[in-house]
Amino acid sequence: MKTIMKSTTKWGVGIIIAVLLGVIVAQQFGKSDQKVKIEKIEDRSAVGAVLTANSEGEVVPLDFTVIAEKVTDAVVHIRSTQQEPQGRQAPSANPFRDFFQQRPPQERRPRMGSGSGVIINSDGYIVTNNHVVEGADEIEVMLNDNRNYTARIVGTDPTTDLALIRVKETGLPTIPLVNSDNVEVGEWVLAVGNPFNLNSTVTAGIVSAKGRNINILEERYAVESFIQTDAAINPGNSGGALVNLQGGLVGINTAIASPTGSYSGYGFAVPANIVSKVVEDLLEYGSVQRGYLGVTIRPLSGNLADELDLDITQGVYIQEVIDNSAAEEAGIQPGDVVIRINDNTINTPAQLQENIARRRPGDELRITVNREGREETLTVELKGLNEGQAIALSGSVLGRLGARFSDLNPDTARELDIRGGAKLTTLSDGILQRETRIQEGFIVTKVNGEIITNVAELQQELSEAEGGVMLEGVYEDAPGSYYYAFGMER
């Protein structure tokens, strides 16, 4: 395969994504009555860069061999395949798709990509980048011992460029997640992945910065607060592991900054705390439940402080407070400077974004602001983007479908000569969108032959369904009945 790369430039440096292609149906499979357990390391401190302890506890010169051996088996090689439609040659607007390893132009059907992933649960759950699996019709996972599996997507979050996939296997090696708040600049880390299809490659470096925003994610509400490292990362490392010298997952390698398209000294990883939040939401709700503060912000600089006659130069300046937002209800005002969220110091917009993104609607935060030279601590209850409900009303079952429903208006039911139903009002990334041609406005009247008249009955039937599901229903503006079948594996 060739490596085709394209660079964009900002601040004199090209921001290059180590990427590979794909997206497939967001769904879980393998029924289990037990909750999925993701191992974490709660407390840790930085490991010295000169000496370390061996397996017998003796202090010896720094050696990466033990940790490399420990983590390599839990990092997988991901190959994705996308069947490109006949005659379609237009380039994608998604920057992540510009850096994949593919066949020559005359053989562009199918398109092949490869990347990396990290096993975080022994029952086959694997974290990777969204851009590694986005658009894929097939996803193949190869373990370090050369075992191959077909994977399915459990869920994706383009706003953080993360995806959770699963293979049908148990007893797999895993890497536990660390508390990335405790990761320190200057700390040794290893990057593990499959650059240029070179399986199980390990490189070493240090954490060179935290809270980096490189403006590479195109999603409107994208969250960028990357851990920056000088461990060598190249195309194919996307979705791989950045680990510390205790073998804990510091972050998921996502991007590189380079004028050439290959490693030039800077790599970026999504912090483990964001990874943990996204994974937990995808498993429990089927989609990411993100709290919103409701402000527009500016980085605080010395020049801005002088311009506004502020007596501090570090923090995040609140330029505007959105009406009826969580910030307004808590008493945050334009002109405030956010300096802490709970016990975390806030110096940059990326740090503020990360601390908010790790919470759900309904979560409470203590936000300390500097207001006209005085510190004030306010309690904020975060809201959802479009409503104030604590968690998506659709719940976990409908969340996996990527759909919201409302009870059918009785007058509409009489006009259609049906007893009632559940009307599809919003369709987003999920099982229905990926597996069917269903459209918004569809009115579900039966699930697997059972009559349903409202959303509660729909959710109950889907909760009890196993394997294949058949939705029957009608559209207001189209004659006849319509049927949509999909898999509802647990």
C-alpha positions in Angstrom: 0.0 0.0 0.0 1.0 3.6 -0.6 0.8 6.3 2.0 -1.1 9.3 0.6 -0.7 12.4 2.7 -1.8 16.0 2.6 -0.8 18.8 4.9 -2.5 22.0 6.2 -0.5 24.8 7.7 -1.1 26.9 10.8 1.4 28.9 12.8 4.0 27.8 10.3 3.5 24.2 11.1 1.3 21.7 9.3 -1.2 19.8 11.4 -1.2 16.3 10.1 -3.5 13.5 11.2 -2.1 10.0 11.5 -5.3 8.6 10.1 -7.0 5.8 8.5 -10.5 5.4 7.1 -13.9 4.1 8.3 -17.5 4.1 10.1 -19.8 1.3 10.6 -22.9 0.4 12.5 -22.9 1.7 16.1 -24.0 -1.3 18.1 -23.0 -3.7 20.9 -23.2 -7.4 20.6 -22.7 -10.3 22.9 -25.5 -10.3 25.4 -24.5 -10.0 29.0 -26.3 -9.1 32.2 -23.2 -7.7 33.8 -21.9 -4.2 33.4 -18.8 -3.8 31.4 -15.9 -3.1 33.8 -13.1 -0.8 32.6 -10.0 -1.0 34.8 -8.6 2.3 36.0 -5.6 3.4 38.1 -6.9 6.0 40.5 -3.8 7.5 42.0 -0.2 7.8 40.7 2.8 10.1 40.7 5.3 10.8 38.0 8.1 8.2 37.6 11.7 9.5 37.6 13.5 9.8 34.2 16.8 8.3 35.3 16.2 5.4 37.6 13.3 3.0 38.0 12.6 -0.3 39.8 12.9 -3.7 38.3 10.5 -6.7 38.9 12.4 -7.5 42.2 12.0 -3.9 43.4 15.7 -3.0 42.9 16.5 0.5 41.7 18.1 0.2 38.3 18.9 2.5 35.3 15.8 3.4 33.3 14.6 0.5 31.0 11.5 0.4 28.8 11.6 -3.3 28.1 9.3 -4.5 30.8 6.6 -2.0 30.2 6.9 -2.5 26.4 6.4 -6.2 26.8 3.5 -5.6 29.2 1.4 -3.3 27.0 2.2 -4.5 23.5 -0.3 -7.4 23.6 -3.2 -5.0 24.4 -2.6 -2.8 21.3 -4.2 -4.0 18.2 -3.9 -3.4 14.4 -7.1 -2.2 12.8 -7.8 -2.6 9.1 -10.9 -0.9 7.7 -12.5 -1.4 4.3 -14.9 1.0 2.6 -16.7 0.1 -0.6 -16.6 3.3 -2.6 -19.5 3.9 -5.0 -18.9 3.6 -8.7 -17.6 6.8 -10.3 -17.2 8.7 -7.1 -13.9 10.5 -7.2 -14.7 13.7 -5.3 -12.3 14.2 -2.3 -13.8 14.2 1.2 -14.3 17.4 3.1 -13.2 15.5 6.3 -9.5 16.2 6.9 -9.1 12.8 8.6 -9.8 11.1 5.3 -6.9 12.8 3.6 -4.2 10.7 5.3 -5.0 7.0 4.8 -3.0 4.1 3.3 -4.9 3.1 0.2 -4.7 1.4 -3.2 -3.7 3.3 -6.4 -6.4 5.4 -8.0 -7.2 2.8 -10.6 -8.1 0.4 -7.9 -10.0 2.7 -5.5 -12.9 0.3 -4.9 -12.6 -0.8 -2.2 -10.6 1.7 -0.2 -8.4 0.2 2.5 -7.1 1.9 5.7 -5.2 0.8 8.8 -4.7 2.2 12.3 -4.4 1.1 15.9 -6.6 0.4 18.9 -6.3 -0.3 22.6 -8.1 -3.1 24.4 -9.6 -1.7 27.6 -11.8 -4.6 28.6 -11.0 -8.3 28.5 -14.4 -9.1 26.8 -13.3 -7.5 23.6 -13.9 -3.7 24.0 -11.4 -1.6 22.0 -10.9 2.2 22.0 -9.6 3.8 18.8 -10.0 7.1 16.9 -13.3 7.8 15.1 -11.4 8.7 11.9 -9.8 5.2 11.9 -13.2 3.5 11.5 -15.4 6.2 10.0 -17.2 5.1 6.9 -16.0 1.5 7.0 -18.1 -1.3 5.8 -15.8 -3.9 7.4 -13.4 -3.7 10.3 -10.8 -6.3 10.9 -8.8 -6.4 14.2 -5.5 -8.3 14.4 -3.9 -9.0 17.8 -0.2 -9.0 18.5 -0.3 -12.8 18.5 -1.8 -12.7 14.9 -5.3 -13.7 15.8 -7.8 -12.0 13.6 -11.4 -10.9 14.4 -14.2 -8.9 12.7 -15.2 -6.0 14.8 -18.4 -3.9 15.2 -18.8 -0.4 16.4 -20.4 0.1 19.8 -20.5 3.9 19.4 -18.6 6.9 18.2 -17.9 10.5 19.3 -16.7 12.7 16.4 -16.4 15.7 18.8 -13.4 14.0 20.5 -12.4 11.8 17.6 -13.0 8.6 19.7 -14.7 5.3 18.8 -15.5 2.2 20.8 -15.5 -1.1 18.9 -15.9 -4.7 20.0 -14.7 -8.2 18.9 -16.3 -11.4 20.1 -13.6 -12.7 22.4 -12.9 -13.0 26.1 -9.8 -13.2 28.2 -8.0 -10.5 26.2 -5.0 -8.5 27.7 -5.9 -4.9 28.6 -4.4 -1.6 29.5 -5.9 0.3 32.5 -6.6 4.0 32.3 -4.8 6.4 34.5 -6.1 9.7 35.9 -4.7 12.0 33.2 -5.0 15.0 35.4 -2.0 13.6 37.3 0.2 13.3 34.2 3.1 15.7 34.4 5.0 17.6 31.7 8.5 16.0 31.5 7.2 12.5 32.4 8.4 9.6 30.3 5.8 7.9 28.0 5.7 5.2 25.3 3.7 5.4 22.1 2.5 1.9 20.9 0.9 1.3 17.6 1.2 0.2 14.0 2.8 3.1 11.9 3.1 2.4 8.2 1.7 -1.1 8.8 4.7 -1.9 11.0 3.0 -4.0 13.7 3.6 -3.5 17.4 6.0 -0.5 17.2 7.1 1.1 20.5 8.7 4.6 20.7 9.7 6.6 23.7 9.5 10.3 24.7 8.2 12.6 27.3 5.0 14.6 27.8 6.0 17.9 26.3 2.8 19.9 27.0 -0.8 19.4 28.2 -4.1 21.1 27.2 -3.1 21.7 23.5 -5.8 22.9 21.1 -4.6 22.5 17.5 -7.9 23.3 15.8 -8.0 20.0 13.8 -11.5 18.7 14.6 -14.2 20.2 12.4 -17.2 19.3 14.6 -19.0 22.4 15.9 -18.7 21.4 19.5 -15.3 19.7 19.2 -13.3 19.2 22.3 -9.5 19.5 21.9 -7.3 19.4 25.0 -4.5 17.1 23.7 -1.5 15.7 25.6 1.5 16.6 23.5 4.5 14.2 23.3 7.7 13.9 21.5 7.4 10.1 21.3 7.5 9.3 17.6 4.0 9.0 16.1 3.3 8.4 12.4 0.4 7.6 10.1 -1.0 4.2 11.4 -0.4 5.2 15.1 -3.9 6.7 15.2 -6.0 5.0 17.9 -2.9 3.5 19.6 -1.7 3.8 23.2 0.3 6.5 24.9 1.3 4.8 28.2 3.3 5.8 31.3 6.1 3.7 32.9 3.6 1.9 35.1 1.8 0.6 32.0 -1.2 2.8 32.4 -3.1 4.4 29.5 -2.3 8.1 29.4 -4.1 8.8 26.2 -5.1 7.7 22.7 -2.7 8.9 20.0 -4.6 10.9 17.5 -2.6 13.5 15.5 0.9 14.8 14.6 2.2 18.3 13.7 4.6 18.1 10.9 5.5 20.1 7.7 6.3 16.8 5.9 3.5 14.4 6.8 5.7 12.2 9.0 7.1 12.5 12.5 8.8 15.9 13.1 8.7 16.0 16.9 5.2 16.6 18.0 2.3 14.2 18.6 -1.0 14.6 20.3 -3.2 12.2 22.3 -6.7 12.4 23.7 -6.3 12.4 27.5 -7.4 9.2 29.3 -10.0 11.1 31.4 -11.9 12.1 28.3 -11.5 8.6 26.9 -13.0 7.2 30.1 -16.0 9.6 30.0 -16.8 8.8 26.3 -16.5 5.0 26.8 -18.8 5.0 29.9 -21.4 7.1 28.0 -21.3 4.9 24.9 -21.7 1.8 27.0 -24.5 3.1 29.2 -26.5 5.4 26.9 -25.4 4.6 23.4 -24.3 8.1 22.8 -22.2 10.7 24.6 -24.1 12.8 27.2 -22.2 16.1 27.4 -22.9 19.0 29.7 -22.8 22.5 28.4 -21.9 25.7 30.3 -23.3 28.2 27.8 -20.6 30.8 27.4 -18.4 32.2 24.7 -14.8 32.6 25.8 -11.4 34.1 25.0 -7.9 33.2 26.1 -6.5 35.7 28.6 -3.3 37.3 27.6 -1.2 40.1 28.9 -2.4 42.4 26.1 -6.0 41.6 26.7 -5.6 42.1 30.5 -4.1 45.5 29.8 -6.9 46.4 27.4 -9.6 45.4 29.8 -7.7 46.7 32.9 -7.6 43.3 34.5 -5.2 42.6 37.4 -4.6 38.9 36.3 -3.1 37.4 33.2 -4.0 33.8 33.5 -7.4 32.3 33.2 -10.2 32.2 30.6 -12.2 35.4 29.9 -16.0 35.1 29.6 -17.0 37.3 26.7 -20.7 36.3 26.5 -23.2 34.4 28.6 -26.0 32.6 26.7 -29.6 33.3 27.8 -31.2 30.6 29.9 -27.9 28.7 30.0 -26.3 26.9 33.0 -23.8 29.7 33.3 -26.5 32.4 33.5 -28.5 30.5 36.1 -25.4 30.1 38.2 -24.6 33.8 38.1 -21.6 33.8 35.8 -21.3 37.2 34.1 -19.5 38.6 31.0 -16.2 40.0 32.1 -15.6 37.2 34.6 -12.3 35.3 34.4 -12.6 31.5 35.1 -9.5 30.5 37.1 -10.6 27.1 38.7 -13.1 24.4 38.1 -13.5 22.3 41.2 -9.8 21.9 42.3 -8.4 22.2 38.8 -6.6 25.3 37.8 -7.8 26.8 34.5 -5.3 28.8 32.4 -6.5 28.0 28.8 -9.7 27.5 26.9 -8.7 23.9 26.2 -8.5 23.2 29.9 -11.9 24.7 30.4 -13.3 22.7 27.5 -11.9 19.5 28.9 -13.2 20.0 32.4 -16.7 20.7 31.1 -16.6 17.9 28.5 -15.9 15.3 31.2 -19.3 16.0 32.8 -22.9 15.1 32.0 -26.0 17.3 32.0 -27.2 17.6 35.6 -23.6 17.4 37.1 -22.7 20.2 39.5 -19.4 22.0 39.3 -17.7 24.6 41.5 -16.4 27.4 39.2 -14.2 30.0 40.7 -14.0 33.3 38.8 -12.1 36.5 39.2 -14.6 39.3 39.1 -13.2 42.8 39.3 -10.2 41.6 41.4 -12.2 39.5 43.8 -12.5 35.7 43.7 -16.0 34.2 43.8 -17.0 30.5 43.7 -20.3 29.7 42.0 -22.1 26.3 41.8 -23.1 25.4 38.3 -25.5 22.7 37.2 -24.7 21.8 33.6 -27.4 21.5 31.0 -27.8 19.5 27.8 -27.2 21.3 24.5 -30.9 21.6 23.5 -32.7 21.0 26.8 -32.2 21.0 30.5 -32.9 17.3 31.1 -30.2 15.5 33.1 -29.8 12.6 30.7 -31.2 12.0 27.2 -34.9 11.2 27.6 -34.6 8.4 25.1 -32.6 6.2 27.5 -30.0 3.6 26.7 -32.1 1.5 24.2 -33.3 4.3 22.0 -29.9 5.9 22.5 -28.2 3.0 20.7 -30.7 3.4 17.9 -29.7 7.0 17.5 -33.3 8.1 17.6 -35.8 10.2 19.5 -39.5 9.6 19.4 -42.6 11.4 20.5 -46.1 10.1 21.2 -48.3 10.4 18.2 -51.0 13.2 18.3 -54.4 11.6 18.8 -55.9 13.7 16.0 -53.2 12.4 13.6 -53.8 8.8 14.7 -57.5 9.2 13.8 -56.7 10.7 10.4 -54.4 7.7 9.7 -56.9 5.2 11.1 -54.4 3.8 13.6 -54.6 3.3 17.4 -51.5 5.4 18.1 -47.8 5.1 17.7 -44.4 6.5 18.3 -43.2 9.2 15.8 -39.5 9.4 14.9 -38.6 13.1 15.5 -34.8 13.0 15.4 -32.4 10.6 13.7 -28.7 10.7 14.5 -25.7 8.4 14.4 -26.9 5.0 15.5 -28.2 1.6 14.5 -31.2 2.8 12.6 -29.3 5.3 10.5 -26.6 2.7 9.7 -28.7 -0.4 9.1 -31.9 0.9 7.6 -33.3 3.6 5.2 -35.8 4.9 7.9 -36.5 8.6 7.8 -37.7 11.1 10.3 -41.4 11.3 10.5 -41.9 7.5 10.5 -44.6 6.4 12.9 -43.9 3.0 14.6 -47.1 1.1 15.1 -45.7 -2.4 15.7 -42.5 -4.0 17.0 -42.0 -7.6 16.0 -45.7 -7.9 15.5 -46.7 -6.4 18.8 -48.9 -3.2 18.6 -47.4 -0.2 20.3 -49.3 3.1 20.8 -46.7 5.4 22.5 -43.0 5.8 23.2 -43.1 4.0 26.5 -44.5 0.9 24.9 -41.9 1.2 22.1 -39.0 1.4 24.6 -40.4 -1.6 26.5 -40.7 -3.8 23.4 -37.2 -2.9 22.3 -35.8 -3.6 25.8 -37.2 -7.1 25.6 -36.2 -7.8 22.0 -33.3 -10.1 21.3 -31.5 -10.5 18.0 -33.4 -9.2 15.0 -36.1 -6.5 15.3 -38.8 -5.6 12.8 -40.4 -2.1 13.0 -43.7 -1.7 11.2 -45.4 1.6 10.6 -46.5 4.4 8.3 -45.6 7.9 7.1 -48.2 10.7 7.2 -47.5 11.7 3.6 -47.0 8.3 2.0 -49.5 5.5 1.4 -49.2 1.9 2.7 -47.1 0.4 5.5 -43.3 0.3 5.7 -41.0 -2.2 7.4 -37.5 -1.7 8.8 -35.4 -4.6 10.1 -32.1 -4.4 12.2 -30.1 -6.2 14.8 -30.6 -5.4 18.5 -27.7 -7.5 19.9 -26.7 -6.7 23.5 
